[in-house]
Amino acid sequence: MISLASLMEESLQIAWDYLERTGEIDDNWLASRYLGDAIELMIRQGQRSRLVLSNRAISAYLKFRNANIVDVKPERVLR
């Protein structure tokens, strides 16, 4: 069984690697914070699949980034 901290770290790394490879990260701090918040929220809601966590975080981040909205919280995009 994987710890929640490891689950968070691995899911974040998967999302980060994908977004970095595709050139979607403009602001490292903002991307890191947004992805971390999104993944933490989903873990708190009971999600335990690394791929689901990372894919949903990627999707939420891309929606956030493409909307050009400064204050979009992950819970609004992850509905």
Beta strands, then each sheet from edge to edge (+ up, - down):
end
